[in-house]
Amino acid sequence: FYGSYQLAVNKGGAALAAVLLYTAPAWVAIMSRIFFKESMTPVKLIALLLTIIGVAGVSLGAGDLNASAGIHLSASGLFFGLAAGFCYALYYIFGKHFSGRYSSPNLFIYILPIGALGLVPWVPFTHKTFTAWAALTVLAFLSTYIAYRLYYEGLKYLEPTQAAITATIEPVVAAIIAYFWWNEYFNILGYAGSFLILMSVMMMVWDGAKGKKEDMN
């Protein structure tokens, strides 16, 4: 996932890579239907479509829809971007499969170190300052361990497609932080995309609550 995403950024630009990465909910929906027999309700399908359109708006909303946005359409860029989305989707599929069998801490004892070892051949080792090590520690603990642990806990209560669509709120949160931290802002396309993502998340919350109510009855 990480390797293909970086290649997608290199070959097609950050905006295109981000859009293709968040085709993950579509991959999750397809695989969940095959492996978990998950039902695809009209609400899920609409939310899935809104999510992909919304992420495209958020990713492209920081710049004009031209070459200045850093988009380079190429076969390799499209391939690695879709590969990143597919590999990202596997987190949800395998996560759902193993979340009921093992506790999150036990899973990450194996997942994170093995994943890190897989990246070693492509990592240039250089001297790091104290500030750099502090930043890496925060990223490793907060943005990786805590984030994935919460995500795996969520998979115990949500269907994979619901979890995948809900998680696409990530670029919206990133945009809000960027606005207050670096004074970055969207054009109208970015705000429209954010609205669509939030709408799709609310649809998933409503659909999940409706499903639980029907099960109780």
GULODO-110716 format. One record per residue (C-alpha): residue in one letter; x, y, z. Coordinates in Angstrom, 1 decimal, decimal comma. Layout:
# GULODO-110716
<"A" <X Y Z>>
...
***
This chain:
# GULODO-110716
<"F" <0,0 0,0 0,0>>
<"Y" <2,6 2,5 1,1>>
<"G" <5,0 1,7 -1,8>>
<"S" <2,3 1,8 -4,5>>
<"Y" <0,9 5,1 -3,1>>
<"Q" <4,4 6,8 -3,2>>
<"L" <4,9 5,5 -6,8>>
<"A" <1,4 6,9 -7,7>>
<"V" <2,4 10,3 -6,3>>
<"N" <5,6 10,2 -8,3>>
<"K" <4,0 9,1 -11,5>>
<"G" <0,7 11,0 -11,4>>
<"G" <0,9 13,7 -8,8>>
<"A" <-0,4 13,9 -5,3>>
<"A" <-4,0 14,9 -6,2>>
<"L" <-4,6 12,1 -8,6>>
<"A" <-2,9 9,6 -6,2>>
<"A" <-5,2 10,7 -3,4>>
<"V" <-8,3 10,3 -5,5>>
<"L" <-7,3 6,9 -6,7>>
<"L" <-6,3 5,8 -3,2>>
<"Y" <-9,9 6,5 -2,0>>
<"T" <-11,4 4,2 -4,5>>
<"A" <-10,7 1,8 -1,6>>
<"P" <-14,4 1,9 -0,5>>
<"A" <-15,4 0,6 -3,9>>
<"W" <-12,9 -2,2 -3,7>>
<"V" <-14,1 -3,0 -0,1>>
<"A" <-17,7 -3,1 -1,3>>
<"I" <-16,8 -5,6 -4,1>>
<"M" <-14,7 -7,9 -1,9>>
<"S" <-17,1 -7,7 1,1>>
<"R" <-19,9 -8,9 -1,2>>
<"I" <-17,7 -11,8 -2,4>>
<"F" <-16,2 -12,9 0,9>>
<"F" <-18,6 -11,7 3,6>>
<"K" <-21,9 -11,8 1,6>>
<"E" <-22,4 -8,2 2,7>>
<"S" <-25,7 -6,7 1,4>>
<"M" <-25,4 -3,7 -0,8>>
<"T" <-28,3 -1,4 0,0>>
<"P" <-29,2 1,6 -2,2>>
<"V" <-28,0 3,8 0,7>>
<"K" <-24,6 2,2 0,6>>
<"L" <-24,3 2,5 -3,2>>
<"I" <-25,3 6,2 -3,1>>
<"A" <-22,9 6,9 -0,3>>
<"L" <-20,1 5,1 -2,1>>
<"L" <-20,6 7,3 -5,2>>
<"L" <-20,8 10,5 -3,2>>
<"T" <-17,6 9,5 -1,4>>
<"I" <-15,6 9,0 -4,6>>
<"I" <-16,9 12,3 -6,0>>
<"G" <-16,3 14,0 -2,7>>
<"V" <-12,7 12,8 -2,4>>
<"A" <-12,0 13,9 -5,9>>
<"G" <-13,3 17,4 -5,0>>
<"V" <-11,2 17,6 -1,8>>
<"S" <-8,1 16,4 -3,6>>
<"L" <-8,4 18,8 -6,5>>
<"G" <-9,9 21,6 -4,5>>
<"A" <-6,6 23,0 -3,5>>
<"G" <-5,7 24,0 -7,0>>
<"D" <-7,1 24,6 -10,5>>
<"L" <-8,1 21,7 -12,6>>
<"N" <-5,1 22,0 -14,9>>
<"A" <-1,4 21,2 -15,0>>
<"S" <-0,7 23,5 -12,1>>
<"A" <-2,6 21,1 -9,8>>
<"G" <0,2 18,7 -10,3>>
<"I" <-1,8 16,1 -12,2>>
<"H" <0,0 14,0 -14,7>>
<"L" <-2,3 11,4 -16,4>>
<"S" <-0,3 8,3 -17,3>>
<"A" <-0,8 4,6 -17,4>>
<"S" <1,7 4,0 -14,7>>
<"G" <0,2 6,7 -12,5>>
<"L" <-3,3 5,2 -12,9>>
<"F" <-2,0 1,7 -12,3>>
<"F" <-0,1 2,5 -9,1>>
<"G" <-3,0 4,7 -7,8>>
<"L" <-5,6 2,0 -8,3>>
<"A" <-3,1 -0,6 -6,8>>
<"A" <-2,8 1,7 -3,7>>
<"G" <-6,6 1,8 -3,4>>
<"F" <-6,8 -2,0 -3,7>>
<"C" <-4,1 -2,6 -1,2>>
<"Y" <-5,6 -0,1 1,2>>
<"A" <-8,9 -1,9 0,9>>
<"L" <-7,3 -5,1 2,0>>
<"Y" <-6,8 -3,5 5,4>>
<"Y" <-10,5 -3,6 5,9>>
<"I" <-11,0 -7,1 4,5>>
<"F" <-8,2 -8,7 6,6>>
<"G" <-9,1 -6,5 9,5>>
<"K" <-12,7 -7,7 9,5>>
<"H" <-11,5 -11,3 9,2>>
<"F" <-9,0 -11,2 12,1>>
<"S" <-10,7 -8,6 14,4>>
<"G" <-13,0 -11,2 15,8>>
<"R" <-10,2 -13,7 16,4>>
<"Y" <-7,4 -11,7 17,9>>
<"S" <-7,1 -8,6 20,1>>
<"S" <-5,8 -5,4 18,4>>
<"P" <-2,6 -5,2 20,4>>
<"N" <-1,7 -8,8 19,5>>
<"L" <-2,4 -8,2 15,8>>
<"F" <-0,1 -5,1 15,8>>
<"I" <2,8 -7,0 17,4>>
<"Y" <3,1 -8,8 14,1>>
<"I" <1,6 -6,4 11,5>>
<"L" <3,6 -3,2 12,2>>
<"P" <7,1 -4,7 12,6>>
<"I" <6,7 -7,0 9,6>>
<"G" <5,4 -4,2 7,5>>
<"A" <8,3 -1,9 8,5>>
<"L" <10,8 -4,7 7,6>>
<"G" <9,2 -4,8 4,1>>
<"L" <10,0 -1,2 3,6>>
<"V" <13,7 -1,3 4,8>>
<"P" <15,2 -2,0 1,3>>
<"W" <13,8 1,3 0,0>>
<"V" <14,6 3,5 3,0>>
<"P" <17,7 5,8 2,9>>
<"F" <19,1 5,8 6,4>>
<"T" <20,5 9,3 7,3>>
<"H" <21,3 11,1 10,5>>
<"K" <18,2 12,5 12,2>>
<"T" <18,0 15,5 14,6>>
<"F" <16,2 15,3 17,9>>
<"T" <13,2 17,2 16,4>>
<"A" <13,0 14,6 13,5>>
<"W" <13,1 11,7 15,9>>
<"A" <10,4 13,3 18,0>>
<"A" <8,2 13,8 15,0>>
<"L" <8,8 10,2 13,8>>
<"T" <7,9 9,0 17,3>>
<"V" <4,6 10,9 17,3>>
<"L" <3,8 9,7 13,8>>
<"A" <4,6 6,1 14,8>>
<"F" <2,6 6,1 18,0>>
<"L" <-0,3 8,5 17,3>>
<"S" <-0,8 8,4 13,6>>
<"T" <0,0 4,7 13,1>>
<"Y" <-0,5 2,6 16,2>>
<"I" <-3,4 4,5 17,9>>
<"A" <-5,1 5,2 14,6>>
<"Y" <-5,0 1,6 13,4>>
<"R" <-5,9 0,2 16,8>>
<"L" <-9,1 2,4 16,8>>
<"Y" <-9,8 1,4 13,3>>
<"Y" <-9,6 -2,3 14,1>>
<"E" <-11,9 -1,8 17,1>>
<"G" <-14,4 0,0 14,8>>
<"L" <-14,4 -3,0 12,5>>
<"K" <-15,8 -5,1 15,3>>
<"Y" <-19,0 -3,1 15,1>>
<"L" <-19,2 -2,0 11,5>>
<"E" <-19,5 -3,8 8,1>>
<"P" <-16,3 -3,3 6,0>>
<"T" <-18,0 -1,0 3,5>>
<"Q" <-19,5 1,2 6,3>>
<"A" <-16,1 1,5 7,9>>
<"A" <-14,3 2,3 4,6>>
<"I" <-16,8 5,1 3,7>>
<"T" <-16,7 6,5 7,2>>
<"A" <-12,9 6,6 7,1>>
<"T" <-12,9 8,9 4,1>>
<"I" <-13,6 11,7 6,5>>
<"E" <-9,8 11,7 6,9>>
<"P" <-9,0 14,2 4,1>>
<"V" <-11,7 16,5 5,4>>
<"V" <-10,2 16,5 8,9>>
<"A" <-6,7 17,0 7,3>>
<"A" <-8,0 20,0 5,3>>
<"I" <-9,5 21,6 8,5>>
<"I" <-6,2 21,1 10,3>>
<"A" <-4,3 22,6 7,4>>
<"Y" <-6,5 25,6 7,4>>
<"F" <-5,9 26,5 11,0>>
<"W" <-2,2 25,4 11,1>>
<"W" <-0,9 26,5 7,7>>
<"N" <-3,7 28,8 6,5>>
<"E" <-4,4 26,6 3,5>>
<"Y" <-7,9 26,7 2,1>>
<"F" <-10,0 25,2 -0,6>>
<"N" <-11,7 26,6 -3,6>>
<"I" <-15,4 25,9 -4,1>>
<"L" <-14,7 22,5 -5,5>>
<"G" <-12,9 21,4 -2,3>>
<"Y" <-15,7 22,7 0,0>>
<"A" <-18,3 20,9 -2,2>>
<"G" <-16,3 17,7 -2,0>>
<"S" <-16,0 18,0 1,8>>
<"F" <-19,8 18,4 2,0>>
<"L" <-20,4 15,2 -0,1>>
<"I" <-18,0 13,2 2,1>>
<"L" <-19,7 14,4 5,3>>
<"M" <-23,1 13,6 3,7>>
<"S" <-22,0 10,0 2,8>>
<"V" <-20,6 9,5 6,4>>
<"M" <-24,0 10,6 7,8>>
<"M" <-25,8 8,3 5,4>>
<"M" <-23,7 5,4 6,7>>
<"V" <-24,4 6,3 10,3>>
<"W" <-28,1 6,5 9,5>>
<"D" <-28,0 3,2 7,6>>
<"G" <-26,2 1,4 10,4>>
<"A" <-28,6 2,7 13,1>>
<"K" <-31,5 1,7 10,9>>
<"G" <-30,1 -1,8 10,4>>
<"K" <-29,6 -2,3 14,2>>
<"K" <-33,2 -1,1 14,8>>
<"E" <-34,5 -3,7 12,3>>
<"D" <-32,4 -6,4 13,9>>
<"M" <-33,9 -5,6 17,4>>
<"N" <-37,4 -5,8 16,0>>
***
